[in-house]
């Protein structure tokens, strides 16, 4: 279903439209949504019309922001309007408008895309304006204690937990427009109560539910499972009342003064999200080793990703484009920096181009001299919230020198220089129109090639690195020969490696037979069975988990986990299947406990434990 013509709709507008429907019309809503987007046509004044035969026409008139933000902007000509099926179906087919929350992991437009911080401590202080020092002895330090949540925030979080639990219990198969509308209403209430992070997590779940039901390209059940986990963890903390206002998030990303900074380009990263955003993020390193990012990420698709890679940098009147910044540098006066290293483009910011630094020069060289095990330990520590907590962010970048072994499936097997561990290089983005995969295939054809790699560790796979850029290893003979204009690095998402960029001695090397990627503790552990059980619940709902808990499969799951000394995982999985099948009824066959609260808590306990267990196995694979 194509929704390109339909404008985004505010969550509360859609929720109100669904709530006004009668029970009979609600049963027909999903079928009505599936076909109405193809009937949309643009009219004068940015309005969009959808015709339902000769008797009804729905017109959407978005406001100046391009979003339908109130009920009066969506009208229908039928006699039942505004409580009609036509109007609710069109609103349900339209994209969901973004919330205003600073999610810590969503898509942003403009400078400061959440593409992960850089390479080191993301402080805003540069070398020319050092960070404040600790107070002198005898001077009392002021400790700011975050305020507690209000009663209204706790109630809003509880309502959002209940809606999320019902959506999880329904699963993809039964999570239609009515279930999504209840979740959107709870998300809007959370926004009004001052819980923007919870609202953003709920919107991600709704978008992923829609994509899964429409079987959109690129949609992964694992992504929806992670979105549910993040939403449930965050709302459980907020609903308990034990969290403080920091857990609520902020309505807008906070930028603080960073003084004068000197930053140098590392690489460009294409950004193409499943939620309809596209652009580029340029990764930078400060002269003190801190990591920064500058981005141009806005609504758009692949064409915008390609164009943004050479678009001008919107930062302090700089005359560089992103391609030039990735290989150059900036001196920024009056810099504004967010907590995760995103550079703001405020009114008082000015920037002057600087000569870039080679990866063999400081401060970039420090990325590749740090032992890979030590660097990975720091990345895992920084990415700890991804093990199940809210506010997940992309992991920091990791650099290392490697020697190419060969191809193993869709991965390139390499060994870290200095008798380091075997790693798997996988494309940073799977889209076939982006050159990530093609570049890795060319690299795999040259076993023995010495390579300097800068990428993002994959925290969901054992010993796996998603390379963003590669370059030659200083002093190595069998290494890349890149054009001078590339300044010693190739951005794998934009530049295309050719045969002339490789040394002849590695081309067409003797067949070394099949390449093995080394041990994979994550694949060898039976935790994949728990993951399949959790994803079964997300796809088929509570009923599917209950079915999986019956017969020999449940006993086999528990036995395999116990033999692998994963007794806690076995206990939590058994508790989940037991709770899924617990549906007590009275004498007349009515449910005595229709709430999905206990089921959601059992699912969440197993999901959080699985994330932590997998993270420990991933850490072990890098040693």
NUROVEX-671452 format. One record per residue: residue in three letters; z, x, y of N, C-alpha, C, O in turn. Coordinates in steps of 0.05 Angstrom, whole numbers, plus 5000, padded with zeros to 4 digits. Layout:
ALAZXYZXYZXYZXY/...
END
This chain:
UNK500050174976500050005000500050185025501850345028/UNK498050145042497850305066499150165089498649925094/UNK500950305103502450185126501850335151503450325170/UNK499450465153498850625176498750465202499550565223/UNK497750215201497450055225500049935234500449875258/UNK501849885216504349745223506249925237506750155228/UNK507449835259509350005274512050015260512649835244/UNK513650225265516250235253518050005263517649905285/UNK519849925246521649695252524449785250525249935231/UNK526149705269528949775269530249655245529649425238/UNK532149795232533449685208534749405212534549235195/UNK536049365235537449115239535548875242536248655235/UNK533148935253531148715256530248625228530048375223/UNK529648805210528948735183531148595169530748395155/UNK533648695171535848575158536348285167536948115150/UNK536048235193536447965203534247775192534847545186/UNK531847875191529647705181530047625152529547395145/UNK530947815136531447755107533847565104533747385087/UNK535847605121538247435119537647145126538946955115/UNK535647095143534946825151533446675130533146425132/UNK532446805109530846675089532646515070534946585065/UNK531546305060532946145039532946295013531346485009/UNK534646214994534646344968532046324954531246514940/UNK530646104957528046074944525946264956524346384941/UNK525946304982524046484994524746774988522946944986/UNK527246834985527947114979526847204953526147434949/UNK526647024934525447094908522447154910521447294893/UNK521147064931518247104934517747344953515347414957/UNK519747464964519347654985517947904976516048004989/UNK518748024953517448264943514448234938512848404945/UNK513748004926510847954921509347914947507048004949/UNK510647794967509247764993508848025008506848065021/UNK510748205005510648465018508348635007507048775022/UNK507948614981506048794967503248774978501648964975/UNK502448544989499648514997499148485026496848495035/UNK501248455043500748385071499948625087498548595107/UNK500648875080499949105096496949145097495849245117/UNK495549075076492649105075491248905093488848945099/UNK492648705102491448495120491848555149491048395166/UNK493148785155493848845183491348925199489549065188/UNK491348845224489148925242490248965270492048825279/UNK489249175284490149235310488849055331486548985328/UNK490448985351489348825373489948965400490849195400/UNK489248835421489648965447492648995453494348835444/UNK493249205469496049245477497849345455500249295456/UNK496749495436498349615414499549415395501149485378/UNK498849155398499848955380498348975353496049065352/UNK499748885332498548875305498848595294501048475296/UNK496648495283496748225272496248235242494748405232/UNK497648065227497348035199496847745193498447575200/UNK494547675181493747405176494447315148493947465128/UNK495647085146496246955120494646705118495646485124/UNK492146725110490446495109489746405137489646555156/UNK489246135139488546025165490845905180490645835203/UNK493145885167495345735178497545905191499145805207/UNK497546165185499746335195498746605203497146735188/UNK499646705225499046975235501647095246502946985263/UNK502347335236504647475245503647695265501847845258/UNK504947705288504247905308506648075314508747975320/UNK506248345312508348535319507548665346505348775348/UNK509348655365508848775391511048985397513148915408/UNK510549235388512649435392513149495421511349455438/UNK515549595427516249665455515049925463513250035449/UNK515850035486514750285496515150515477513450705477/UNK517150515461517650725442515850715418515850895401/UNK514250495415512550455392513950335368512850325347/UNK516450235372518050125351518849835357519349765380/UNK518849675336519749395339522849405338524049445317/UNK524049355361526949395364528449125367530949135366/UNK527148905371528548645372526848425360524448465355/UNK528148205354526847985339524547865354522647765342/UNK524647865381522547735397519947885395517847775403/UNK519948135386517448295383515948235357513848355353/UNK517048065340515747985315515647685314517747555310/UNK513347565317513047275318511047185297509247325290/UNK511446935288509546815269508746535279510346405293/UNK506346455273505346195283505945965264505245735271/UNK507246005242507745785223510045615232511545695250/UNK510345385220512445195229515245285222517145195235/UNK515545455202518245545194519245775210521645855208/UNK517545895226518346135241520746065259520945845270/UNK522646255263522546535253523746575225523946795216/UNK524546355212525746375186523646345164524146195145/UNK521446475167519246445148518846695131519746915138/UNK517546645109516946865091514847065103515047305098/UNK512946955118510847135129512047345147511447585144/UNK513847265165514947465184516747665170516547905176/UNK518347575151520047765136518347955120519048195117/UNK516147855108514448035092513148255108513048485099/UNK512148185132510848385149512848595158512348835158/UNK515248505166517348685174518148865151518749105154/UNK518248745127518948905103516849105095517449305082/UNK514349055102512149245095511949465115510849675108/UNK513049435139512849635160514749865154516749825141/UNK514150105164515950335161518650275175518750125194/UNK520750405165523350375177523650585199523050815195/UNK524550495222524850675244527250855239529050795225/UNK527051095251529151295248531651205263531551065283/UNK533951285251536451255266536851475285535051655288/UNK539051475300539551685320541451885310542452055326/UNK542151885284544252065275543352355272540952405265/UNK545152535276544752815269545552855241547952895235/UNK543652835223544252825194544953095183546253115162/UNK544053305194544253565182542253615161542153835150/UNK540553425155538553475136536053315138534353335121/UNK535853145158533452975161531353115177531553345185/UNK529252955183527053065198527553015227528652815235/UNK526753205243527053185272524353225284522553355273/UNK523953095307521553145322522253335345524453325356/UNK520353515351520853705372522253945362522353995338/UNK523254105380524454355374527054305358528654145365/UNK527354455336529754435321529554275296531354125291/UNK527454295281527254165256529254275236529854515236/UNK530354095220532354175200531054305177530854195155/UNK530154545181528854695159530554915149529655105137/UNK533054895154534955105146535355295168533655325186/UNK537555425168538055625188536555875181534655865166/UNK537356095191535856335186536956495164537256405142/UNK537656735171538356935151541157025151542157145132/UNK542456975173545157075175546856855188546256625187/UNK549056945199550856755212549456635236548556775254/UNK549256365236547856225257549556185282550355965287/UNK550156395295551756375320549856355343547556455342/UNK550856245364549156215388549356455406547656475424/UNK551156635401551456865420549557085412549457165389/UNK548157185432546357405427547657665435549957675444/UNK546257885432547358145438548058195467549758355474/UNK546558045485547058085513549357915524550257955546/UNK550257725508552557565515554257525490553857325476/UNK556057695484557457685459559257445457559957315477/UNK559857375432561557145427564357195437565157425440/UNK565756985444568457025454570257165434570057115410/UNK571857345444573657495427576157335421576757135435/UNK577657425401580057285394582157325416582057525430/UNK584057135420586057165441587857405435588357475412/UNK588857525456590557755453593157675442593957445442/UNK594557875432597157825419599057705440599157795463/UNK600557515431602457385448601357145464602857005477/UNK598657105463597456885477596956665457595556705437/UNK597956435462597656215444594856115444593656065465/UNK593656075420590955975417591055675416592855555403/UNK589155545429588955255429587455165404585155245400/UNK588755015387587554905363586754615367588554455372/UNK584254555365583254285369583154145342581554225325/UNK584753945339584753795314582953555316583253395334/UNK580953525298579153295300580653035298582653015283/UNK579752835313581152575313580552435286578652475273/UNK582452255280582152095256580151875261579651795283/UNK579051765239577251545241578651295250581051255245/UNK577251115265578450865273578250665250576950705230/UNK579750445254579750235233576950115230576150045208/UNK575450085253572749975251570950165236569150065221/UNK571250425239569550615224570150605194568250615178/UNK572650575187573350555159572250305147571250305124/UNK572450075161571249825151568249845148567149745128/UNK566949975168564049995166563250175142561250125128/UNK564750395138564250565115564650425089563150465070/UNK566750255088567250105063564949905057564149885034/UNK564049775078561749585075559249745065557749645049/UNK558749975076556450135068556850235039554850235024/UNK559250305032559750385004559050144985557650184965/UNK559949904992559449674975556449624972555449564951/UNK555049644995552149594994550749804977548849744962/UNK551550064980550350274965550950244935549250304919/UNK553350154929554050114901552349894888551549924865/UNK551849684903550149464893547349564889545949484870/UNK546349724908543649834906543350014881541350004867/UNK545450184877545450354853545550194828544150254808/UNK547149984827547349804804544649664798544049624775/UNK543249604819540649464815538449664806536849594789/UNK538549904816536450104809533850044822533549854837/UNK531850214816529250184828527949924819526649784835/UNK528249844794526949614783527849354798526149174802/UNK530349334805531349094818532049134847533048954860/UNK531549374857532249444885530049364904528949534918/UNK529449114905527249014923528148984952530049104960/UNK526648824966527048804995529748685002530948765022/UNK530748504985533348374991535648584989537348595006/UNK535548734967537648944964537349154986539349244997/UNK534949234993534549425014535549315041536649465057/UNK535149065046535948945071539048945074540048995096/UNK540448905052543348915053544249195060546249235074/UNK542949395048543549675054542949745083544449885096/UNK540749635093539949685121541949555140542649665161/UNK542949315134544949185151547449345152548649385173/UNK548349445129550749605128550349865143552249965156/UNK547949985141547350225156547450175186548450345201/UNK546349955195546449885223549349855233550049935255/UNK550949725217553749685224555149955226556750005244/UNK554450145208555650415209554750555235556350705247/UNK552250515243551350635268552950535292553750685309/UNK553350265293554850145315557750245315558950265336/UNK558750305292561550395290561850695296564050795297/UNK559550825299559751115305559651285281561051495280/UNK558151215261557851365236554851435232553651335213/UNK553651595249550751645248549951795223547751755213/UNK551651975212550852125188550651935164548851965148/UNK552551745162552351555140549951375143548651305123/UNK549251295168546951135172544451275163542651165150/UNK544151535170541851695163541551725133539351705122/UNK543851755119543751785090542851515077541351525058/UNK543651295089542851035078539850985082538450885065/UNK538851065106535951035111534351205092532151125083/UNK535351445085533851615065533751475038531751485024/UNK535951345030535951205005533950975005532450934986/UNK533850825027532050595028529150685028527450575014/UNK528550895043525751005043525051105015522751055005/UNK526851235002526251344975525951114955524351124937/UNK527550904958527350664941524550544944523250474924/UNK523650514969521050404974518850574961517050474948/UNK519050834965517051014954516951004924514851004911/UNK519350984911519450964882518250704872516850704852/UNK518850484886517750224877514650214881513250084865/UNK513750354902510850354907509450584891507050604892/UNK511050744877510050964862508351154879506151224872/UNK509451224902508051394921507751674910509351764894/UNK505551794918505052074910507152264921507852244944/UNK508152434903510152624912512952524910514852684913/UNK513352274904516152164901517352254874516052224853/UNK519652374875521052464851523652304847525152264866/UNK524152224823526552084817529052254822531152154830/UNK528752514819530952694825531752684854534052714861/UNK529752654872530352634901531952384907533752394923/UNK531152164895532651914899535451934888537351834900/UNK535752064865538352104853540152264872542452204876/UNK539052484883540552644902541252484928543352524939/UNK539352314937539952154961542251954956543951914973/UNK542251834932544451654925547151814924549151714934/UNK547052044912549452204910550552274937552952244942/UNK548852364955549652444982550852204997552852225010/UNK549551974995550451735008553251644998555051585013/UNK553551644972556051554960558351744966560551654971/UNK557752004965559852194971560852165000563252155005/UNK558952145018559652125046561151865053563151875067/UNK560251635042561551385048564251365034566151245044/UNK564551495010567151494997569251645013571551555016/UNK568451875025570252025042571051865066573351855074/UNK569051735079569651585103571251335097573151265112/UNK570651195076572050945069574951005061576650825063/UNK575551245051578251305043580151335067582551315064/UNK578951375090580651415114581751695117583051745137/UNK581251865098582452135099580652335114581552545122/UNK578152255119576252425134576852415164578152225173/UNK575852615179576152605208573452545220571452495206/UNK573352555247570852485261568652685256566352615261/UNK569252925247567153115241565353015219562953065219/UNK566552865199565052765177563152535185561352465171/UNK563752415209562052195218559352295229557452135230/UNK559252545237556752645249556652585278558552465289/UNK554552665291554152615319551552465324549652495309/UNK551552305345549252145351546852315358544552235353/UNK547352535370545152725377546153005371548453075372/UNK544153175364544853455357546053595382544953565404/UNK548253735378549553865399548554145402548554305383/UNK547654215427546754485433548654615452549454485472/UNK549454855447551255005464549755235477547755325468/UNK550955325500549755555514549855805497551955875487/UNK547555935494547456185479546956425496546656645485/UNK546856385522546456625540543656725537541756575534/UNK543356995539540757125536540457225508542257355497/UNK538157175497537657245469534957395467533157355483/UNK534857575448532357705440531857635411533457705394/UNK529757485406529157395379526357485371524657515388/UNK526057535345523557645334522657475311524257385294/UNK520057435310518857265289519057375261518657625258/UNK519457205242519457285214517157155199515657295185/UNK516756895202514656755188514456465197516256365212/UNK512256335190511956045195512255895168511555995147/UNK513355655171513655485147512455205153513355065170/UNK510355125138509354845141511454645133512854685114/UNK511554425148513454215143511853955138510453865156/UNK511953845114510553595107512453435090512753495066/UNK513653235102515753085088514652825077512552725085/UNK516052715057515252465045515852225064514952005058/UNK517352275085518052055104516152035127516651895146/UNK513852185126511752155146511952355169510752295190/UNK513252575166513452775187511853025179511653095155/UNK510653155199509153395193509353585217509753495240/UNK508953845211509054035233509654315222508854385199/UNK510954475238511454755230514254835240515154735261/UNK515555005225517955135233517555435233516655555213/UNK518155565255517955855257520755975255522555905270/UNK521056155236523656285231523856545247521956695248/UNK526156585260526556815277529156945269530856835256/UNK529357195278531857345274532657475301530957585314/UNK535157455308536157565333536657865329536757965307/UNK536958005352537458295350540158355338540658585331/UNK541858155335544458195321544358105292546358115278/UNK541958025282541657945255542057645250541657555227/UNK542757495270543057205267540357075264538357165274/UNK540356855250537856705245537456465263539456335270/UNK535056415272534356195289531756065280530256185265/UNK531255825290528755685284527755555309529255455326/UNK525055535311523755385331521655205317520155315300/UNK521654955323519954775307518254585324518854535348/UNK516254485312514554275323514054075301511954095287/UNK515853885297515753705274515853415286517753335298/UNK513653265281513452995292512152815271511152915251/UNK512052555276510652385257507752475254506352525273/UNK506852495229504152575224503852675195505852695181/UNK501452735188500852815161499853105159500653275175/UNK498053155140497053415135495553535159495753775164/UNK494053375172492553475196494453585217493853785230/UNK496653445220498553545240499853805231500453985248/UNK500353835205501454085195499654315201500554525210/UNK497054275196495154495200494854565230494754795237/UNK494754355247494454405275496954525288496754685306/UNK499354455278501854545290502154845285503554975301/UNK500954955265501355235259500255425280501155645283/UNK498455325296497355485319497755345345496455415365/UNK499655145346500155005371502055175389503455345379/UNK502055115414503755255433506655205427507454985418/UNK508355395433511255375429512455235453512155335476/UNK513755015449515054865470517854975475519854845468/UNK517955205487520555325492520455495517519255715518/UNK521655395539522055555563519455655576519455865588/UNK517255505573514755585585513455825572511755955585/UNK514255885547513056115533510056065529509155835524/UNK508456275531505556255529504656315500502256325495/UNK506456355482505756415454505356155439506355945446/UNK503656165418503555955398505256035374506356255373/UNK505455845355507255905332506256135316507856285305/UNK503556165314502456395299503256655313503956855299/UNK503156655339503856905354506856955353507757185352/UNK508456735355511356775354512356875327514157035326/UNK511056785305511856875279511457175275512757305258/UNK509657295292509157585290509957725316509357965320/UNK511157585334511957695360514957655365516557655346/UNK515657625390518457585397518657455424516657415438/UNK521157375431521757245457524357355468526257405453/UNK524457385494526957425508527557165522526057075539/UNK529757035514530356775523532856785542534856905535/UNK532556675565534656665585535656375587534056195589/UNK538356345586539456075587538955925561538655685561/UNK539056065538538455945513540555735505542855765512/UNK539655525492541455325481540955335450538755325441/UNK543155335436543055375407544855175393547155135402/UNK543955045372545554865356547255025336546855265333/UNK549054895323550855035305549355165282550355365271/UNK547055065274545555185252543155345261541255395246/UNK543255445287541255635296538755525307536755675309/UNK538655265313536155155324536155185354538055115368/UNK533955295364533755355392532755105407530754975399/UNK534155035428533454795444531554875466531355105474/UNK530154665476528154705498529154555522527754385533/UNK531554625531532654495555531254565580529554745581/UNK532054425602530754465628531254745639529554865652/UNK533554865634534255125645533555355628534355585634/UNK531955315606531255525588528655655597526655515604/UNK528555925598526056065604525756285583527656395573/UNK523256335576522656525554520356705562518456615575/UNK520556965555518557165561517757295534519457375519/UNK515157325529514257445504515157735501515257885521/UNK515757815477516458095470514658185448513358035434/UNK514558455445513158565422514658495397517158515396/UNK513258425376514558355351515458605336514758835344/UNK516958565315517958795299516758765271516558545260/UNK516158985259515258995231517658935213519958975220/UNK517058835189519258785170520759045162522959025151/UNK519559275167520959525161522659625184523959825182/UNK522659475207524259545230526559355232526559135223/UNK528759455245530959285250530259095274528759175292/UNK531358855273533358745255532258625230533858535212/UNK529558605227528458465204528958625178529158505157/UNK529058895180529359055156531958995141532059035116/UNK533958915155536558855142536358635121537958625103/UNK534358465124534058245105533358355077534058235057/UNK531858575076530858675051532458905039531858995017/UNK534359005054536059215043538559115030539959265016/UNK539258875035541758755023541258704994539158594987/UNK543158784976542758724947542358424943543658254955/UNK540458354925539658074922541957914911542257674918/UNK543658024893545957874883547857804906548957584907/UNK548357994923550157944946548957734965550357564975/UNK546357764970545057574988545057294976545457094991/UNK544657264950544657004938547356884938547656644941/UNK549457044934552156944935552756824963554056614965/UNK551756954984552156855011550656585015551556405027/UNK548156575003546656325006548056094992548155875002/UNK549056144968550455934953552955844968553655614967/UNK554356034980556755964996555955785020557355595026/UNK553755865033552855705056551855425048552255235062/UNK550655405024549555155015551454994997550554814983/UNK554055054998555954924981555954614984556254484964/UNK555554505008555554215010553354074993553653844986/UNK551254224986549154104970550054034941548753894927/UNK552354144934553354084907554353804905555253724883/UNK554253654925554953374924556053264950556253014952/UNK556653424969557853334994555753255014553353305010/UNK556653125035554753035056553953275074555153485072/UNK551953225090551153425109549553655096549853885105/UNK548053595076546653805062544553935080543253795096/UNK544254195079542254335094540654515075541454575053/UNK538254585085536654765069537955045067539255125087/UNK537655185045538855445042537655645061535355615069/UNK539155855068538156065085535956225071535556205047/UNK534556385087532356545076533456795062535656895070/UNK532056885042532857125027530457305024528257215018/UNK530857565030528657755027529257965006531558045002/UNK527158064993527458264972524758394966522658274972/UNK524858634955522458774946522258724916524258744901/UNK519858664906519458594878516958724867515358824882/UNK516758734841514358824827513358584810514858464795/UNK510758524813509558304799509358364769508258574762/UNK510258174752509958204723507458044714505858154698/UNK507257794723504957634715505657344718507757264729/UNK503757174709504156884711505456774686504956864664/UNK507256574691508556424669508456134677510156034691/UNK506355994667506055714675505155704704503255834712/UNK506555544720505955524748507655704765507855664789/UNK508955894753510656084767509556364765507956424747/UNK510356534783509756824782512356964776514256944791/UNK512357114754514757264746514757534759512757684758/UNK516957604772517157864786519857974779521757834771/UNK520158234782522758374779523558494805521958634818/UNK526058444813527058564837527158864835527958964814/UNK526359004855526259294855529059414849531059294857/UNK529159644836531659764830532959644805535459624804/UNK531359564785532359454760533959204765536059154753/UNK532959044784534258784790533558574771532158624751/UNK534458324775533858104757530958014759529558064778/UNK530057874738527457744738527657484754529657334752/UNK525657444771525557204788522957054782521057164773/UNK523056794788520656634787519856554815521456444830/UNK517356604823516356524849514756264845512856254829/UNK515656054859514255794857513355714885514655794905/UNK511255554887510255474914512455334930513955174920/UNK512555404956514555284974513854994979515654834985/UNK511354914977510554634980508254584960506354744959/UNK508454364945506454314924503854194933501954164917/UNK503554124959501153994967498654174962498654404970/UNK496654064949494254234942492654334966491254534964/UNK492954194989491454285012492754515027491554635045/UNK495254565021496654795032496255035014496155004989/UNK495955275025495155505008497355644992496955854981/UNK499755524991501955644976501255714948501355944939/UNK500355514933499755544904497455744900497555904882/UNK495355714916492955894913493756184918492856364904/UNK495456234938496256504943497956614920497656854913/UNK499656454909501256554886499556614862500056804847/UNK497456454858495656504835494256774839493956924820/UNK493456834863492257094868494257324864493557524852/UNK496657284872498657494868499157544838499557764830/UNK499157324823499757344794497557504780497957614758/UNK495157524792492957664779493157964782491458114773/UNK495358064795495658344800498358444790500058514807/UNK498658464764501258574754501558864762499659014763/UNK504058934768504659194778504659214809505359424820/UNK503859004822503659004851506559004863508258844855/UNK506959184882509559194896509359004920507359014935/UNK511358834924511158624943513858594957515958604945/UNK513658554983516058474999515958175004513958075015/UNK518058034995517957744995520257635013522457735012/UNK519557435029521557285044521256995037519156875041/UNK523456875027523156595018525856455018527856565027/UNK525756215007528056045005528856014976527255914960/UNK531256094969532156054941532155754933532955584949/UNK531255694910531355424899534055384885534455494864/UNK535755234897538455204887538655014863540754964852/UNK536354894856536254714833534954834809534754704788/UNK534055084811532755214789533955494785534855624804/UNK533955584761535055854754533256074765530856074760/UNK534356264780533056504789530256444800528256564791/UNK530056254818527556164829527556204859529456124873/UNK525356314870525056354898522556214908520456244895/UNK522656074930520355944942519356114965520456094987/UNK517456294961516656484981515156345005513456175000/UNK515956425029514556325053512656535064510656465076/UNK513256785059511457005069511857245052513857285039/UNK509757415051509757665036508657885053507257835072/UNK509358135046508258365060508258605042509258595020/UNK507158825052507159075036509859205035511459175054/UNK510459355014512859505011512459775024510559915015/UNK513959865043513560125056513760355036515660365020/UNK511760535036511760765019510560714991510160914977/UNK509960464984508760414958505760424959504560344979/UNK504560534938501660554937500360294928498360214939/UNK501460174907500359934896501659694910503359554899/UNK500759644935501959424950499759294967497459384965/UNK500359094982498358944997497159115019498459295031/UNK494659055026493159175048492358945067490258835064/UNK494058885085493658655103492258735128492458965137/UNK490758555141489458615167491458685188493758595188/UNK490658855207492458935229493358695245495558685255/UNK491658495247492358255263494658105251495957945265/UNK495158135225497257995212499958125216502058015208/UNK500058365227502458505234504358545209506758525211/UNK503058605186504558685163505858455147507758505132/UNK504858215150505957985135503857765133502157745150/UNK504057615112502257385108503957135104505557125086/UNK503556935121504856675118503456525096501156435100/UNK504756485074503456365050502656075055500955975040/UNK503855945074503155665079500855635099499855415103/UNK499955855111497755845130495556055125493155985126/UNK496356305119494356515114493456495084494956415067/UNK491056575080489956585052489356865044487757005057/UNK490656955023490157225012487457234999486657054984/UNK485957455003483357504991483557754974485457904975/UNK481357794959481358034941481558294956482758484945/UNK480558304980480658554995483458625004484058855013/UNK485358435002488058485011489758624989492058694993/UNK488558654965490058764942489059044935486659094939/UNK490659214925489759484917488059464892488559294874/UNK486059634890484259624866485659704841484959604819/UNK487759864842488959954817490459734803491059754779/UNK491159514817492459284804490559064796491258884781/UNK488159074806486158864800485158904772484359124764/UNK485158684756484058694729485558874711484359004694/UNK488158894715489759064697489558974668488858744663/UNK490059154650489759084622491558844615493758814626/UNK490458684597491958444588494658524576494758674556/UNK496758434588499458504578500558284561502958294555/UNK498958084553499957874536501557664551501757684576/UNK502557474537504157264551506557374564507957554554/UNK507157274588509457364604511757164600511356924601/UNK514057274595516457104592518057134618518257344630/UNK519256904626520656904651523556974648525056954668/UNK524457064625527257134621528956894615527956674614/UNK531456944610533256724602533656524625533656594648/UNK533856274617534356064637536755904628536555714613/UNK539155984638541655844630541655554637542955394623/UNK540155474658540155194665538555024645539354804638/UNK536355134635534654994616535954994588535654804573/UNK537455204582538655234556541055054552541754974530/UNK542454994574544854824573543954524569541854444579/UNK545554374554544854084550545453904574545553664571/UNK545854024597546453864621544053684628544453484642/UNK541653754619539353594625539653304614538553124625/UNK541253284593541753014582543452844601542952604604/UNK545352974615546952824635545152744658545252524669/UNK543452934667541552884688539752644681539252474698/UNK538752644657537052424649538552154649537451944656/UNK541152164641542751914641543051814670542851574675/UNK543651994688544051914716541451814728541451614742/UNK539251944722536651844732535851584719534451424732/UNK536651544694536151284681537551064696536450844700/UNK539951124706541450924721540150864748540050634757/UNK539051074761537651034786535050874783534450704799/UNK533650934761531150794756531550504746530250324757/UNK533250474726533550214713536050064720536349834712/UNK537850184735540250054743542450064722542250204702/UNK544449914726546849914709546149824680547249934661/UNK544349634678543649534651542349754635542849774611/UNK540649924647539450144632541450354622541150454600/UNK543550404638545650594630547150474607547950614588/UNK547750214608549150084586547650094560548750144539/UNK544950064562543250074538543250364527543350404503/UNK543250564545543250834536545950914523546051104507/UNK548050764529550650824517551050704490553050754477/UNK549150544481549450424455547850584434545950724440/UNK548750564409547250694387547950994384550051084393/UNK546151134372546651414365546251604388547251834388/UNK544651524409544151694431546651774446546952014453/UNK548451584450550951654465552651844449553752034460/UNK552851804422554451984406553152264406554652464406/UNK550552274405549152534405549652684431550052924432/UNK549552534454550052654480552752774481553053004490/UNK554752624473557552724474557952964456559253164463/UNK556752954432557053174413555753434423556953654421/UNK553353414434551953654444553453774468553654024469/UNK554453614485555853714508558453854499559254054510/UNK559853734480562353844471561854104457563454294461/UNK559754124440559154384427558454604447559054834441/UNK557354524469556654724490559054784508558654914529/UNK561354684501563854734516563654604544564554714564/UNK562354374545562154214569563553954566562453734568/UNK566153984559567753744552568053554576568053314572/UNK568353654600568653484623566153314628566253074633/UNK563853444625561353304628561053084607560152864612/UNK561853144582561852944561563652714567562952484563/UNK566052764576567952554583566952374605567152134604/UNK565852494626564852344649562352174641562051944650/UNK560652284624558352134616559151894598558051674601/UNK561151934581562051714565563451504582563051264577/UNK564951594602566251394620564151234635564550994640/UNK561951364642559851224657558551004639558150784648/UNK557751074615556450884597558450654590557550424587/UNK560950724587562950514581563250314604563250074600/UNK563350424628563650254652561150084656561249854665/UNK558850204651556350054654556149814636555149604644/UNK557249844612557249624593559549434596559649224582/UNK561449494614563749314617563149084636563049124660/UNK562648854625561948624641563648384632562548204618/UNK566248384638567948164628567247894638566447864662/UNK567347694621566647424629568847224621570447284603/UNK568847004635570846794629569846604607567746654595/UNK571246394603570546214582567746084586566446024567/UNK566946064611564445934617562146134620559946064629/UNK562646384614560646584615560146704642558246854646/UNK561946654661561646764688563047034689565147084677/UNK561847224705563047484708565747464723565847334744/UNK567747584711570347584725570647814744572447814761/UNK568948024741569048254759566148324766565148514754/UNK564848184784562048244790561648494808559348574812/UNK563748614817563548844835562349084821562849124797/UNK560649234835559549484825561149724833560149954828/UNK563549694844565049914854565850114832565350354835/UNK566950014811567850194789565450344777565650574770/UNK563250204773560850334762559850554780559150764771/UNK559750494807558850694826560650944826559651164828/UNK563250904823565051124823564751294797564851544798/UNK564251164775563751304750561151464752561051694743/UNK559051344763556551484766556851724785555751934779/UNK558251684806558651894826560252124815559552354820/UNK562252074799563852284787562152464769562352704770/UNK560452334753558752484735556652644751555952864744/UNK555552524773553552654789554652894804553353104805/UNK556952874815558153094830558853324810558453554817/UNK559953254787560553464767557953604758557953844755/UNK555853454753553353564745552253764766551353974759/UNK552353684791551353854813552954114814551754334817/UNK555554104811557254344811556654524787556554764790/UNK556354404764555854554739553154694741552954924734/UNK551154554750548454674753548454894774547155094770/UNK550054854795550155064816551355324804550555544811/UNK553455294787554655534776552755684757552755924756/UNK551055524742549055654725546855784741545855994733/UNK546055664763544055794780545156054791543656254792/UNK547656054800548856304810548856524788548356754794/UNK549456444764549556644742546756754736546556984727/UNK544656604741541956694734541056914753539157054747/UNK542256944776541457154795542957414791542457614805/UNK544757424772546357664768545057844748546058064741/
END
